[in-house]
């Protein structure tokens, strides 16, 4: 996917260095060259590894959202049905 330069290191982007690492200690994305500054950081990981580990978690979240959406649709349908019944009842009273 073409990221239109957004995947380039802010410091070394002109040298065509792509972001490959995320430092959780500093909340920064880095290229391999910038990694030197973060060698003492405890929570540094390659972006490819971090995203691969999250796929199952994201899939479970997606399933939960689909279930909630289905439940919300059912509630909306029931409200519309109740509204129709209420309108009919009001019409009969008149």
PDB file of N, CA, C and O in Angstrom:
ATOM      1  N   UNK A   1       0.843  -1.175   0.000  1.00  0.00           N
ATOM      2  CA  UNK A   1       0.000   0.000   0.000  1.00  0.00           C
ATOM      3  C   UNK A   1       0.887   1.236   0.000  1.00  0.00           C
ATOM      4  O   UNK A   1       1.866   1.313   0.742  1.00  0.00           O
ATOM      5  N   UNK A   2       0.541   2.180  -0.822  1.00  0.00           N
ATOM      6  CA  UNK A   2       1.304   3.425  -0.884  1.00  0.00           C
ATOM      7  C   UNK A   2       0.862   4.334   0.253  1.00  0.00           C
ATOM      8  O   UNK A   2      -0.287   4.774   0.296  1.00  0.00           O
ATOM      9  N   UNK A   3       1.770   4.610   1.163  1.00  0.00           N
ATOM     10  CA  UNK A   3       1.472   5.450   2.325  1.00  0.00           C
ATOM     11  C   UNK A   3       1.755   6.924   2.056  1.00  0.00           C
ATOM     12  O   UNK A   3       1.624   7.758   2.951  1.00  0.00           O
ATOM     13  N   UNK A   4       2.142   7.241   0.825  1.00  0.00           N
ATOM     14  CA  UNK A   4       2.403   8.612   0.409  1.00  0.00           C
ATOM     15  C   UNK A   4       3.383   9.329   1.344  1.00  0.00           C
ATOM     16  O   UNK A   4       3.212  10.508   1.654  1.00  0.00           O
ATOM     17  N   UNK A   5       4.406   8.603   1.785  1.00  0.00           N
ATOM     18  CA  UNK A   5       5.444   9.197   2.622  1.00  0.00           C
ATOM     19  C   UNK A   5       5.151   9.188   4.105  1.00  0.00           C
ATOM     20  O   UNK A   5       6.021   9.539   4.902  1.00  0.00           O
ATOM     21  N   UNK A   6       3.938   8.792   4.503  1.00  0.00           N
ATOM     22  CA  UNK A   6       3.598   8.796   5.922  1.00  0.00           C
ATOM     23  C   UNK A   6       4.312   7.681   6.688  1.00  0.00           C
ATOM     24  O   UNK A   6       4.347   7.702   7.918  1.00  0.00           O
ATOM     25  N   UNK A   7       4.882   6.706   5.969  1.00  0.00           N
ATOM     26  CA  UNK A   7       5.608   5.623   6.616  1.00  0.00           C
ATOM     27  C   UNK A   7       7.109   5.899   6.698  1.00  0.00           C
ATOM     28  O   UNK A   7       7.899   5.013   7.024  1.00  0.00           O
ATOM     29  N   UNK A   8       7.483   7.128   6.400  1.00  0.00           N
ATOM     30  CA  UNK A   8       8.892   7.515   6.443  1.00  0.00           C
ATOM     31  C   UNK A   8       9.226   8.147   7.800  1.00  0.00           C
ATOM     32  O   UNK A   8       8.405   8.834   8.408  1.00  0.00           O
ATOM     33  N   UNK A   9      10.425   7.898   8.241  1.00  0.00           N
ATOM     34  CA  UNK A   9      10.904   8.438   9.507  1.00  0.00           C
ATOM     35  C   UNK A   9      10.907   9.968   9.429  1.00  0.00           C
ATOM     36  O   UNK A   9      11.397  10.531   8.449  1.00  0.00           O
ATOM     37  N   UNK A  10      10.369  10.646  10.444  1.00  0.00           N
ATOM     38  CA  UNK A  10      10.360  12.110  10.417  1.00  0.00           C
ATOM     39  C   UNK A  10      11.775  12.704  10.362  1.00  0.00           C
ATOM     40  O   UNK A  10      11.987  13.762   9.771  1.00  0.00           O
ATOM     41  N   UNK A  11      12.727  12.019  10.978  1.00  0.00           N
ATOM     42  CA  UNK A  11      14.096  12.535  11.021  1.00  0.00           C
ATOM     43  C   UNK A  11      14.911  12.097   9.799  1.00  0.00           C
ATOM     44  O   UNK A  11      15.756  12.852   9.318  1.00  0.00           O
ATOM     45  N   UNK A  12      14.665  10.893   9.300  1.00  0.00           N
ATOM     46  CA  UNK A  12      15.475  10.337   8.214  1.00  0.00           C
ATOM     47  C   UNK A  12      14.664  10.047   6.952  1.00  0.00           C
ATOM     48  O   UNK A  12      15.100   9.261   6.112  1.00  0.00           O
ATOM     49  N   UNK A  13      13.518  10.652   6.808  1.00  0.00           N
ATOM     50  CA  UNK A  13      12.654  10.420   5.655  1.00  0.00           C
ATOM     51  C   UNK A  13      13.266  10.837   4.336  1.00  0.00           C
ATOM     52  O   UNK A  13      13.024  10.211   3.304  1.00  0.00           O
ATOM     53  N   UNK A  14      14.056  11.892   4.372  1.00  0.00           N
ATOM     54  CA  UNK A  14      14.709  12.347   3.138  1.00  0.00           C
ATOM     55  C   UNK A  14      15.716  11.319   2.634  1.00  0.00           C
ATOM     56  O   UNK A  14      16.042  11.274   1.447  1.00  0.00           O
ATOM     57  N   UNK A  15      16.201  10.499   3.558  1.00  0.00           N
ATOM     58  CA  UNK A  15      17.143   9.438   3.204  1.00  0.00           C
ATOM     59  C   UNK A  15      16.398   8.142   2.869  1.00  0.00           C
ATOM     60  O   UNK A  15      17.010   7.085   2.716  1.00  0.00           O
ATOM     61  N   UNK A  16      15.077   8.238   2.757  1.00  0.00           N
ATOM     62  CA  UNK A  16      14.216   7.102   2.424  1.00  0.00           C
ATOM     63  C   UNK A  16      14.259   5.993   3.471  1.00  0.00           C
ATOM     64  O   UNK A  16      14.222   4.810   3.131  1.00  0.00           O
ATOM     65  N   UNK A  17      14.337   6.379   4.748  1.00  0.00           N
ATOM     66  CA  UNK A  17      14.314   5.414   5.841  1.00  0.00           C
ATOM     67  C   UNK A  17      12.868   5.233   6.291  1.00  0.00           C
ATOM     68  O   UNK A  17      12.222   6.186   6.726  1.00  0.00           O
ATOM     69  N   UNK A  18      12.366   4.014   6.184  1.00  0.00           N
ATOM     70  CA  UNK A  18      10.987   3.733   6.575  1.00  0.00           C
ATOM     71  C   UNK A  18      10.886   3.473   8.071  1.00  0.00           C
ATOM     72  O   UNK A  18      11.824   2.976   8.693  1.00  0.00           O
ATOM     73  N   UNK A  19       9.747   3.814   8.632  1.00  0.00           N
ATOM     74  CA  UNK A  19       9.462   3.521  10.032  1.00  0.00           C
ATOM     75  C   UNK A  19       9.301   2.008  10.157  1.00  0.00           C
ATOM     76  O   UNK A  19       8.514   1.392   9.437  1.00  0.00           O
ATOM     77  N   UNK A  20      10.050   1.428  11.071  1.00  0.00           N
ATOM     78  CA  UNK A  20       9.987  -0.014  11.282  1.00  0.00           C
ATOM     79  C   UNK A  20       9.820  -0.390  12.748  1.00  0.00           C
ATOM     80  O   UNK A  20       9.513  -1.539  13.066  1.00  0.00           O
ATOM     81  N   UNK A  21      10.022   0.577  13.644  1.00  0.00           N
ATOM     82  CA  UNK A  21      10.052   0.294  15.074  1.00  0.00           C
ATOM     83  C   UNK A  21       9.142   1.266  15.817  1.00  0.00           C
ATOM     84  O   UNK A  21       8.967   2.414  15.410  1.00  0.00           O
ATOM     85  N   UNK A  22       8.564   0.777  16.920  1.00  0.00           N
ATOM     86  CA  UNK A  22       7.774   1.648  17.798  1.00  0.00           C
ATOM     87  C   UNK A  22       8.350   1.534  19.204  1.00  0.00           C
ATOM     88  O   UNK A  22       8.479   0.433  19.740  1.00  0.00           O
ATOM     89  N   UNK A  23       8.694   2.667  19.798  1.00  0.00           N
ATOM     90  CA  UNK A  23       9.185   2.712  21.177  1.00  0.00           C
ATOM     91  C   UNK A  23       8.011   3.105  22.070  1.00  0.00           C
ATOM     92  O   UNK A  23       7.541   4.243  22.041  1.00  0.00           O
ATOM     93  N   UNK A  24       7.551   2.144  22.858  1.00  0.00           N
ATOM     94  CA  UNK A  24       6.428   2.418  23.761  1.00  0.00           C
ATOM     95  C   UNK A  24       6.843   3.342  24.906  1.00  0.00           C
ATOM     96  O   UNK A  24       6.025   4.101  25.426  1.00  0.00           O
ATOM     97  N   UNK A  25       8.116   3.274  25.295  1.00  0.00           N
ATOM     98  CA  UNK A  25       8.594   4.136  26.380  1.00  0.00           C
ATOM     99  C   UNK A  25       8.469   5.616  26.029  1.00  0.00           C
ATOM    100  O   UNK A  25       8.174   6.438  26.896  1.00  0.00           O
ATOM    101  N   UNK A  26       8.694   5.956  24.764  1.00  0.00           N
ATOM    102  CA  UNK A  26       8.652   7.350  24.317  1.00  0.00           C
ATOM    103  C   UNK A  26       7.461   7.641  23.404  1.00  0.00           C
ATOM    104  O   UNK A  26       7.279   8.777  22.968  1.00  0.00           O
ATOM    105  N   UNK A  27       6.653   6.626  23.113  1.00  0.00           N
ATOM    106  CA  UNK A  27       5.510   6.755  22.196  1.00  0.00           C
ATOM    107  C   UNK A  27       5.949   7.353  20.860  1.00  0.00           C
ATOM    108  O   UNK A  27       5.365   8.318  20.367  1.00  0.00           O
ATOM    109  N   UNK A  28       7.003   6.747  20.286  1.00  0.00           N
ATOM    110  CA  UNK A  28       7.554   7.254  19.023  1.00  0.00           C
ATOM    111  C   UNK A  28       7.768   6.130  18.032  1.00  0.00           C
ATOM    112  O   UNK A  28       8.150   5.017  18.391  1.00  0.00           O
ATOM    113  N   UNK A  29       7.509   6.452  16.765  1.00  0.00           N
ATOM    114  CA  UNK A  29       7.836   5.560  15.668  1.00  0.00           C
ATOM    115  C   UNK A  29       9.235   5.919  15.186  1.00  0.00           C
ATOM    116  O   UNK A  29       9.596   7.095  15.138  1.00  0.00           O
ATOM    117  N   UNK A  30      10.031   4.894  14.825  1.00  0.00           N
ATOM    118  CA  UNK A  30      11.412   5.143  14.433  1.00  0.00           C
ATOM    119  C   UNK A  30      11.824   4.258  13.257  1.00  0.00           C
ATOM    120  O   UNK A  30      11.200   3.240  12.959  1.00  0.00           O
ATOM    121  N   UNK A  31      12.891   4.690  12.611  1.00  0.00           N
ATOM    122  CA  UNK A  31      13.531   3.847  11.603  1.00  0.00           C
ATOM    123  C   UNK A  31      14.644   3.071  12.309  1.00  0.00           C
ATOM    124  O   UNK A  31      14.900   3.277  13.496  1.00  0.00           O
ATOM    125  N   UNK A  32      15.294   2.189  11.577  1.00  0.00           N
ATOM    126  CA  UNK A  32      16.384   1.402  12.156  1.00  0.00           C
ATOM    127  C   UNK A  32      17.515   2.306  12.650  1.00  0.00           C
ATOM    128  O   UNK A  32      18.126   2.022  13.680  1.00  0.00           O
ATOM    129  N   UNK A  33      17.795   3.374  11.938  1.00  0.00           N
ATOM    130  CA  UNK A  33      18.863   4.295  12.332  1.00  0.00           C
ATOM    131  C   UNK A  33      18.539   4.982  13.665  1.00  0.00           C
ATOM    132  O   UNK A  33      19.427   5.173  14.496  1.00  0.00           O
ATOM    133  N   UNK A  34      17.285   5.347  13.866  1.00  0.00           N
ATOM    134  CA  UNK A  34      16.870   5.994  15.119  1.00  0.00           C
ATOM    135  C   UNK A  34      16.874   5.011  16.295  1.00  0.00           C
ATOM    136  O   UNK A  34      16.898   5.427  17.454  1.00  0.00           O
ATOM    137  N   UNK A  35      16.850   3.741  16.004  1.00  0.00           N
ATOM    138  CA  UNK A  35      16.797   2.705  17.044  1.00  0.00           C
ATOM    139  C   UNK A  35      17.953   2.847  18.031  1.00  0.00           C
ATOM    140  O   UNK A  35      17.825   2.479  19.199  1.00  0.00           O
ATOM    141  N   UNK A  36      19.066   3.374  17.568  1.00  0.00           N
ATOM    142  CA  UNK A  36      20.248   3.543  18.416  1.00  0.00           C
ATOM    143  C   UNK A  36      19.910   4.388  19.642  1.00  0.00           C
ATOM    144  O   UNK A  36      20.388   4.108  20.741  1.00  0.00           O
ATOM    145  N   UNK A  37      19.085   5.426  19.457  1.00  0.00           N
ATOM    146  CA  UNK A  37      18.704   6.302  20.573  1.00  0.00           C
ATOM    147  C   UNK A  37      17.836   5.574  21.593  1.00  0.00           C
ATOM    148  O   UNK A  37      17.755   5.992  22.748  1.00  0.00           O
ATOM    149  N   UNK A  38      17.195   4.501  21.180  1.00  0.00           N
ATOM    150  CA  UNK A  38      16.248   3.801  22.046  1.00  0.00           C
ATOM    151  C   UNK A  38      16.772   2.442  22.513  1.00  0.00           C
ATOM    152  O   UNK A  38      15.992   1.593  22.945  1.00  0.00           O
ATOM    153  N   UNK A  39      18.084   2.233  22.429  1.00  0.00           N
ATOM    154  CA  UNK A  39      18.644   0.926  22.788  1.00  0.00           C
ATOM    155  C   UNK A  39      18.498   0.620  24.280  1.00  0.00           C
ATOM    156  O   UNK A  39      18.505  -0.549  24.667  1.00  0.00           O
ATOM    157  N   UNK A  40      18.368   1.638  25.117  1.00  0.00           N
ATOM    158  CA  UNK A  40      18.187   1.411  26.548  1.00  0.00           C
ATOM    159  C   UNK A  40      16.713   1.321  26.940  1.00  0.00           C
ATOM    160  O   UNK A  40      16.398   1.015  28.090  1.00  0.00           O
ATOM    161  N   UNK A  41      15.825   1.579  26.010  1.00  0.00           N
ATOM    162  CA  UNK A  41      14.400   1.504  26.291  1.00  0.00           C
ATOM    163  C   UNK A  41      13.979   0.047  26.450  1.00  0.00           C
ATOM    164  O   UNK A  41      14.509  -0.838  25.779  1.00  0.00           O
ATOM    165  N   UNK A  42      13.031  -0.190  27.337  1.00  0.00           N
ATOM    166  CA  UNK A  42      12.590  -1.553  27.619  1.00  0.00           C
ATOM    167  C   UNK A  42      11.483  -2.036  26.694  1.00  0.00           C
ATOM    168  O   UNK A  42      11.341  -3.236  26.459  1.00  0.00           O
ATOM    169  N   UNK A  43      10.711  -1.112  26.179  1.00  0.00           N
ATOM    170  CA  UNK A  43       9.537  -1.516  25.397  1.00  0.00           C
ATOM    171  C   UNK A  43       9.645  -1.019  23.953  1.00  0.00           C
ATOM    172  O   UNK A  43       8.947  -0.091  23.544  1.00  0.00           O
ATOM    173  N   UNK A  44      10.528  -1.654  23.200  1.00  0.00           N
ATOM    174  CA  UNK A  44      10.727  -1.333  21.792  1.00  0.00           C
ATOM    175  C   UNK A  44      10.407  -2.596  21.004  1.00  0.00           C
ATOM    176  O   UNK A  44      10.901  -3.677  21.324  1.00  0.00           O
ATOM    177  N   UNK A  45       9.581  -2.457  19.975  1.00  0.00           N
ATOM    178  CA  UNK A  45       9.265  -3.632  19.174  1.00  0.00           C
ATOM    179  C   UNK A  45       9.094  -3.266  17.707  1.00  0.00           C
ATOM    180  O   UNK A  45       8.726  -2.143  17.361  1.00  0.00           O
ATOM    181  N   UNK A  46       9.371  -4.245  16.860  1.00  0.00           N
ATOM    182  CA  UNK A  46       9.174  -4.040  15.433  1.00  0.00           C
ATOM    183  C   UNK A  46       7.687  -3.952  15.160  1.00  0.00           C
ATOM    184  O   UNK A  46       6.907  -4.718  15.726  1.00  0.00           O
ATOM    185  N   UNK A  47       7.291  -3.047  14.315  1.00  0.00           N
ATOM    186  CA  UNK A  47       5.879  -2.830  14.012  1.00  0.00           C
ATOM    187  C   UNK A  47       5.253  -4.090  13.432  1.00  0.00           C
ATOM    188  O   UNK A  47       4.118  -4.420  13.775  1.00  0.00           O
ATOM    189  N   UNK A  48       5.962  -4.799  12.563  1.00  0.00           N
ATOM    190  CA  UNK A  48       5.422  -6.014  11.959  1.00  0.00           C
ATOM    191  C   UNK A  48       5.074  -7.043  13.027  1.00  0.00           C
ATOM    192  O   UNK A  48       4.034  -7.697  12.932  1.00  0.00           O
ATOM    193  N   UNK A  49       5.918  -7.201  14.038  1.00  0.00           N
ATOM    194  CA  UNK A  49       5.644  -8.151  15.118  1.00  0.00           C
ATOM    195  C   UNK A  49       4.473  -7.694  15.974  1.00  0.00           C
ATOM    196  O   UNK A  49       3.634  -8.504  16.368  1.00  0.00           O
ATOM    197  N   UNK A  50       4.416  -6.417  16.257  1.00  0.00           N
ATOM    198  CA  UNK A  50       3.355  -5.871  17.107  1.00  0.00           C
ATOM    199  C   UNK A  50       1.996  -6.047  16.448  1.00  0.00           C
ATOM    200  O   UNK A  50       1.027  -6.407  17.117  1.00  0.00           O
ATOM    201  N   UNK A  51       1.913  -5.802  15.164  1.00  0.00           N
ATOM    202  CA  UNK A  51       0.623  -5.911  14.488  1.00  0.00           C
ATOM    203  C   UNK A  51       0.207  -7.356  14.311  1.00  0.00           C
ATOM    204  O   UNK A  51      -0.983  -7.661  14.390  1.00  0.00           O
ATOM    205  N   UNK A  52       1.150  -8.255  14.073  1.00  0.00           N
ATOM    206  CA  UNK A  52       0.808  -9.669  13.908  1.00  0.00           C
ATOM    207  C   UNK A  52       0.204 -10.233  15.184  1.00  0.00           C
ATOM    208  O   UNK A  52      -0.719 -11.045  15.120  1.00  0.00           O
ATOM    209  N   UNK A  53       0.699  -9.823  16.328  1.00  0.00           N
ATOM    210  CA  UNK A  53       0.192 -10.310  17.610  1.00  0.00           C
ATOM    211  C   UNK A  53      -1.217  -9.806  17.902  1.00  0.00           C
ATOM    212  O   UNK A  53      -1.940 -10.430  18.678  1.00  0.00           O
ATOM    213  N   UNK A  54      -1.609  -8.722  17.315  1.00  0.00           N
ATOM    214  CA  UNK A  54      -2.897  -8.097  17.616  1.00  0.00           C
ATOM    215  C   UNK A  54      -4.044  -8.605  16.748  1.00  0.00           C
ATOM    216  O   UNK A  54      -5.200  -8.291  17.031  1.00  0.00           O
ATOM    217  N   UNK A  55      -3.757  -9.390  15.685  1.00  0.00           N
ATOM    218  CA  UNK A  55      -4.819  -9.801  14.763  1.00  0.00           C
ATOM    219  C   UNK A  55      -5.934 -10.568  15.456  1.00  0.00           C
ATOM    220  O   UNK A  55      -7.108 -10.290  15.212  1.00  0.00           O
ATOM    221  N   UNK A  56      -5.600 -11.524  16.312  1.00  0.00           N
ATOM    222  CA  UNK A  56      -6.651 -12.303  16.975  1.00  0.00           C
ATOM    223  C   UNK A  56      -7.470 -11.414  17.905  1.00  0.00           C
ATOM    224  O   UNK A  56      -8.688 -11.563  18.005  1.00  0.00           O
ATOM    225  N   UNK A  57      -6.803 -10.498  18.578  1.00  0.00           N
ATOM    226  CA  UNK A  57      -7.503  -9.559  19.463  1.00  0.00           C
ATOM    227  C   UNK A  57      -8.442  -8.658  18.660  1.00  0.00           C
ATOM    228  O   UNK A  57      -9.573  -8.407  19.076  1.00  0.00           O
ATOM    229  N   UNK A  58      -7.977  -8.180  17.522  1.00  0.00           N
ATOM    230  CA  UNK A  58      -8.810  -7.330  16.666  1.00  0.00           C
ATOM    231  C   UNK A  58      -9.982  -8.111  16.076  1.00  0.00           C
ATOM    232  O   UNK A  58     -11.079  -7.573  15.932  1.00  0.00           O
ATOM    233  N   UNK A  59      -9.752  -9.375  15.736  1.00  0.00           N
ATOM    234  CA  UNK A  59     -10.830 -10.208  15.205  1.00  0.00           C
ATOM    235  C   UNK A  59     -11.924 -10.403  16.259  1.00  0.00           C
ATOM    236  O   UNK A  59     -13.111 -10.305  15.946  1.00  0.00           O
ATOM    237  N   UNK A  60     -11.529 -10.676  17.497  1.00  0.00           N
ATOM    238  CA  UNK A  60     -12.501 -10.832  18.584  1.00  0.00           C
ATOM    239  C   UNK A  60     -13.271  -9.533  18.811  1.00  0.00           C
ATOM    240  O   UNK A  60     -14.479  -9.563  19.046  1.00  0.00           O
ATOM    241  N   UNK A  61     -12.591  -8.407  18.744  1.00  0.00           N
ATOM    242  CA  UNK A  61     -13.242  -7.108  18.901  1.00  0.00           C
ATOM    243  C   UNK A  61     -14.242  -6.872  17.776  1.00  0.00           C
ATOM    244  O   UNK A  61     -15.342  -6.372  18.012  1.00  0.00           O
ATOM    245  N   UNK A  62     -13.862  -7.230  16.557  1.00  0.00           N
ATOM    246  CA  UNK A  62     -14.767  -7.077  15.419  1.00  0.00           C
ATOM    247  C   UNK A  62     -16.023  -7.915  15.611  1.00  0.00           C
ATOM    248  O   UNK A  62     -17.129  -7.449  15.337  1.00  0.00           O
ATOM    249  N   UNK A  63     -15.860  -9.147  16.080  1.00  0.00           N
ATOM    250  CA  UNK A  63     -17.013 -10.012  16.317  1.00  0.00           C
ATOM    251  C   UNK A  63     -17.925  -9.419  17.391  1.00  0.00           C
ATOM    252  O   UNK A  63     -19.148  -9.468  17.264  1.00  0.00           O
ATOM    253  N   UNK A  64     -17.339  -8.868  18.432  1.00  0.00           N
ATOM    254  CA  UNK A  64     -18.137  -8.221  19.488  1.00  0.00           C
ATOM    255  C   UNK A  64     -18.926  -7.040  18.937  1.00  0.00           C
ATOM    256  O   UNK A  64     -20.098  -6.856  19.262  1.00  0.00           O
ATOM    257  N   UNK A  65     -18.265  -6.239  18.095  1.00  0.00           N
ATOM    258  CA  UNK A  65     -18.942  -5.081  17.503  1.00  0.00           C
ATOM    259  C   UNK A  65     -20.080  -5.508  16.585  1.00  0.00           C
ATOM    260  O   UNK A  65     -21.132  -4.868  16.567  1.00  0.00           O
ATOM    261  N   UNK A  66     -19.883  -6.579  15.825  1.00  0.00           N
ATOM    262  CA  UNK A  66     -20.946  -7.079  14.956  1.00  0.00           C
ATOM    263  C   UNK A  66     -22.134  -7.569  15.777  1.00  0.00           C
ATOM    264  O   UNK A  66     -23.285  -7.344  15.403  1.00  0.00           O
ATOM    265  N   UNK A  67     -21.857  -8.235  16.891  1.00  0.00           N
ATOM    266  CA  UNK A  67     -22.923  -8.700  17.777  1.00  0.00           C
ATOM    267  C   UNK A  67     -23.689  -7.514  18.363  1.00  0.00           C
ATOM    268  O   UNK A  67     -24.919  -7.526  18.411  1.00  0.00           O
ATOM    269  N   UNK A  68     -22.963  -6.500  18.805  1.00  0.00           N
ATOM    270  CA  UNK A  68     -23.604  -5.300  19.351  1.00  0.00           C
ATOM    271  C   UNK A  68     -24.427  -4.579  18.286  1.00  0.00           C
ATOM    272  O   UNK A  68     -25.517  -4.082  18.572  1.00  0.00           O
ATOM    273  N   UNK A  69     -23.911  -4.522  17.071  1.00  0.00           N
ATOM    274  CA  UNK A  69     -24.647  -3.881  15.985  1.00  0.00           C
ATOM    275  C   UNK A  69     -25.953  -4.624  15.708  1.00  0.00           C
ATOM    276  O   UNK A  69     -26.995  -4.005  15.496  1.00  0.00           O
ATOM    277  N   UNK A  70     -25.890  -5.932  15.713  1.00  0.00           N
ATOM    278  CA  UNK A  70     -27.085  -6.737  15.491  1.00  0.00           C
ATOM    279  C   UNK A  70     -28.119  -6.493  16.599  1.00  0.00           C
ATOM    280  O   UNK A  70     -29.314  -6.360  16.331  1.00  0.00           O
ATOM    281  N   UNK A  71     -27.643  -6.438  17.829  1.00  0.00           N
ATOM    282  CA  UNK A  71     -28.531  -6.157  18.957  1.00  0.00           C
ATOM    283  C   UNK A  71     -29.147  -4.771  18.855  1.00  0.00           C
ATOM    284  O   UNK A  71     -30.331  -4.595  19.140  1.00  0.00           O
ATOM    285  N   UNK A  72     -28.363  -3.800  18.457  1.00  0.00           N
ATOM    286  CA  UNK A  72     -28.861  -2.431  18.300  1.00  0.00           C
ATOM    287  C   UNK A  72     -29.911  -2.368  17.195  1.00  0.00           C
ATOM    288  O   UNK A  72     -30.918  -1.672  17.330  1.00  0.00           O
ATOM    289  N   UNK A  73     -29.675  -3.097  16.095  1.00  0.00           N
ATOM    290  CA  UNK A  73     -30.656  -3.131  15.007  1.00  0.00           C
ATOM    291  C   UNK A  73     -31.979  -3.727  15.478  1.00  0.00           C
ATOM    292  O   UNK A  73     -33.051  -3.255  15.099  1.00  0.00           O
ATOM    293  N   UNK A  74     -31.895  -4.762  16.303  1.00  0.00           N
ATOM    294  CA  UNK A  74     -33.110  -5.383  16.837  1.00  0.00           C
ATOM    295  C   UNK A  74     -33.872  -4.410  17.740  1.00  0.00           C
ATOM    296  O   UNK A  74     -35.101  -4.352  17.692  1.00  0.00           O
ATOM    297  N   UNK A  75     -33.160  -3.660  18.546  1.00  0.00           N
ATOM    298  CA  UNK A  75     -33.794  -2.674  19.433  1.00  0.00           C
ATOM    299  C   UNK A  75     -34.458  -1.577  18.609  1.00  0.00           C
ATOM    300  O   UNK A  75     -35.574  -1.156  18.914  1.00  0.00           O
ATOM    301  N   UNK A  76     -33.781  -1.119  17.577  1.00  0.00           N
ATOM    302  CA  UNK A  76     -34.351  -0.079  16.705  1.00  0.00           C
ATOM    303  C   UNK A  76     -35.616  -0.581  16.030  1.00  0.00           C
ATOM    304  O   UNK A  76     -36.611   0.140  15.948  1.00  0.00           O
ATOM    305  N   UNK A  77     -35.580  -1.811  15.548  1.00  0.00           N
ATOM    306  CA  UNK A  77     -36.764  -2.386  14.899  1.00  0.00           C
ATOM    307  C   UNK A  77     -37.921  -2.490  15.883  1.00  0.00           C
ATOM    308  O   UNK A  77     -39.062  -2.198  15.526  1.00  0.00           O
ATOM    309  N   UNK A  78     -37.646  -2.898  17.107  1.00  0.00           N
ATOM    310  CA  UNK A  78     -38.693  -3.006  18.132  1.00  0.00           C
ATOM    311  C   UNK A  78     -39.264  -1.627  18.475  1.00  0.00           C
ATOM    312  O   UNK A  78     -40.471  -1.495  18.675  1.00  0.00           O
ATOM    313  N   UNK A  79     -38.431  -0.621  18.544  1.00  0.00           N
ATOM    314  CA  UNK A  79     -38.897   0.744  18.824  1.00  0.00           C
ATOM    315  C   UNK A  79     -39.797   1.251  17.700  1.00  0.00           C
ATOM    316  O   UNK A  79     -40.819   1.886  17.959  1.00  0.00           O
ATOM    317  N   UNK A  80     -39.421   0.971  16.459  1.00  0.00           N
ATOM    318  CA  UNK A  80     -40.247   1.390  15.323  1.00  0.00           C
ATOM    319  C   UNK A  80     -41.590   0.672  15.337  1.00  0.00           C
ATOM    320  O   UNK A  80     -42.623   1.266  15.027  1.00  0.00           O
ATOM    321  N   UNK A  81     -41.570  -0.610  15.697  1.00  0.00           N
ATOM    322  CA  UNK A  81     -42.815  -1.375  15.794  1.00  0.00           C
ATOM    323  C   UNK A  81     -43.709  -0.801  16.893  1.00  0.00           C
ATOM    324  O   UNK A  81     -44.917  -0.651  16.709  1.00  0.00           O
ATOM    325  N   UNK A  82     -43.105  -0.484  18.027  1.00  0.00           N
ATOM    326  CA  UNK A  82     -43.864   0.112  19.138  1.00  0.00           C
ATOM    327  C   UNK A  82     -44.422   1.474  18.749  1.00  0.00           C
ATOM    328  O   UNK A  82     -45.551   1.811  19.105  1.00  0.00           O
ATOM    329  N   UNK A  83     -43.635   2.252  18.023  1.00  0.00           N
ATOM    330  CA  UNK A  83     -44.083   3.572  17.574  1.00  0.00           C
ATOM    331  C   UNK A  83     -45.296   3.444  16.658  1.00  0.00           C
ATOM    332  O   UNK A  83     -46.266   4.192  16.781  1.00  0.00           O
ATOM    333  N   UNK A  84     -45.225   2.491  15.745  1.00  0.00           N
ATOM    334  CA  UNK A  84     -46.353   2.262  14.835  1.00  0.00           C
ATOM    335  C   UNK A  84     -47.597   1.879  15.621  1.00  0.00           C
ATOM    336  O   UNK A  84     -48.683   2.391  15.352  1.00  0.00           O
ATOM    337  N   UNK A  85     -47.447   0.976  16.597  1.00  0.00           N
ATOM    338  CA  UNK A  85     -48.580   0.573  17.438  1.00  0.00           C
ATOM    339  C   UNK A  85     -49.139   1.734  18.231  1.00  0.00           C
ATOM    340  O   UNK A  85     -50.355   1.850  18.384  1.00  0.00           O
ATOM    341  N   UNK A  86     -48.276   2.594  18.736  1.00  0.00           N
ATOM    342  CA  UNK A  86     -48.706   3.763  19.501  1.00  0.00           C
ATOM    343  C   UNK A  86     -49.477   4.738  18.618  1.00  0.00           C
ATOM    344  O   UNK A  86     -50.497   5.283  19.039  1.00  0.00           O
ATOM    345  N   UNK A  87     -49.000   4.957  17.410  1.00  0.00           N
ATOM    346  CA  UNK A  87     -49.682   5.858  16.473  1.00  0.00           C
ATOM    347  C   UNK A  87     -51.066   5.319  16.144  1.00  0.00           C
ATOM    348  O   UNK A  87     -52.030   6.081  16.073  1.00  0.00           O
ATOM    349  N   UNK A  88     -51.169   4.006  15.943  1.00  0.00           N
ATOM    350  CA  UNK A  88     -52.477   3.387  15.666  1.00  0.00           C
ATOM    351  C   UNK A  88     -53.414   3.526  16.847  1.00  0.00           C
ATOM    352  O   UNK A  88     -54.603   3.788  16.669  1.00  0.00           O
ATOM    353  N   UNK A  89     -52.892   3.352  18.059  1.00  0.00           N
ATOM    354  CA  UNK A  89     -53.718   3.493  19.272  1.00  0.00           C
ATOM    355  C   UNK A  89     -54.219   4.918  19.427  1.00  0.00           C
ATOM    356  O   UNK A  89     -55.374   5.126  19.799  1.00  0.00           O
ATOM    357  N   UNK A  90     -53.385   5.893  19.154  1.00  0.00           N
ATOM    358  CA  UNK A  90     -53.767   7.300  19.252  1.00  0.00           C
ATOM    359  C   UNK A  90     -54.851   7.606  18.213  1.00  0.00           C
ATOM    360  O   UNK A  90     -55.798   8.340  18.494  1.00  0.00           O
ATOM    361  N   UNK A  91     -54.705   7.044  17.021  1.00  0.00           N
ATOM    362  CA  UNK A  91     -55.696   7.267  15.964  1.00  0.00           C
ATOM    363  C   UNK A  91     -57.058   6.702  16.368  1.00  0.00           C
ATOM    364  O   UNK A  91     -58.088   7.305  16.068  1.00  0.00           O
ATOM    365  N   UNK A  92     -57.075   5.558  17.041  1.00  0.00           N
ATOM    366  CA  UNK A  92     -58.338   4.947  17.479  1.00  0.00           C
ATOM    367  C   UNK A  92     -59.025   5.775  18.562  1.00  0.00           C
ATOM    368  O   UNK A  92     -60.253   5.842  18.616  1.00  0.00           O
ATOM    369  N   UNK A  93     -58.233   6.400  19.417  1.00  0.00           N
ATOM    370  CA  UNK A  93     -58.784   7.220  20.501  1.00  0.00           C
ATOM    371  C   UNK A  93     -59.499   8.445  19.915  1.00  0.00           C
ATOM    372  O   UNK A  93     -60.559   8.849  20.395  1.00  0.00           O
ATOM    373  N   UNK A  94     -58.914   9.010  18.897  1.00  0.00           N
ATOM    374  CA  UNK A  94     -59.497  10.194  18.287  1.00  0.00           C
ATOM    375  C   UNK A  94     -60.799   9.832  17.643  1.00  0.00           C
ATOM    376  O   UNK A  94     -61.462  10.693  17.065  1.00  0.00           O
TER     377      UNK A  94
END
